Amino acid sequence: MPAQDFSHSIARLSNLTKRYGGVTAVDDINLDIRRGEILALLGPNGAGKTTSVNLLLGLAQPSAGKTELFGQSPHSVEVRRRIGVMLQDARLAGQARVREVIALYAGYYPEPMSVRETLELAGIEDIAERPVNKLSGGQKQRLMFALAVCGNPELLFLDEPTAGLDVEARRALWETVRTLAEDGRTIVLTTHYLEEADALADRIVVITRGRIAATGSPAEIKRSVAQRRIRCVTRIPVPQLETLPGVSAVARIGEQVEIVSARPEPVVYKLLQMDSTLHDLEVGGARLEEAFIALTGNHTTEKAA
């Protein structure tokens, strides 16, 4: 895998604010998107991540601040020829065949991929001759991805790209996204699948209440949360474990129990004192889900409005 160059900004949000009446959806955000990275935007419903993307794409006008793509206005024709966009609210209908729709979209770009390359990349060669109005939800999702990449873009925006896909199709799309990034493309990903962000992103930006709450690699985001996880097989009842000093949560997972604590060492010492038969002991860091909850106060990653 070639070394990635994250030293140059390819897109920028500068003191960006967006208000809808008395509601501030985006509140003075500053963000550089680096050339060659996969950037994941995470946030609870209404946090401002989709609004930020819409502002960056020129689909909405900021109340204050500005956005730039390749150092230019997002409304520039030259800019639009260098980006690909997959949005959740896009709609496809009609009797045109998949191959025909891709050829039509590719015609808007100066150096597009061939239809064959696009079909292969999106994994939809088998439905190339199928009318769009005969596609399943998952097939339409993969076609939307194909339309986003057919122009051979330098910068790719993917809004919930694996929504509605089964596990196998989701994993296949992850591999495709990694391949695109390895080819030097910059990818901005919004997703409510924390596992997806953890698996794909070079950098995660957590947005809540219109502001950036944290930014860093998945490992850095997880390390920002003090909580640690203790897993073991023990005879100690869950209610008794919950009363131990320093324990913030306990859950039973099959034969094991999982204990969450900011200071795991004293908890482990106490466990070994209480149960001489305790075994399969593991101590690990926080998961991205726990970091997300700690940073946003939200227990789910819903689709942003």
Secondary structure, DSSP 8 states (H G I E B T S, - for coil): ------SSEEEEEEEEEEEETTEEEEEEEEEEEETT-EEEEE--TTSSHHHHHHHHTTSS--SEEEEEETTB-TT-HHHHTTEEEE-TT----SS-BHHHHHHHHHTTSSS---HHHHHHHHT-GGGTTSBGGG--HHHHHHHHHHHHHTT--SEEEEESTTTT--HHHHHHHHHHHHHHHHTT-EEEEE-S-HHHHHHH-SEEEEEETTEEEEEE-HHHHHHTS--EEEEEE-SS-HHHHHTSTTEEEEEEETTEEEEEES-HHHHHHHHHHH-TT-EEEEEE---HHHHHHHHHS-S------
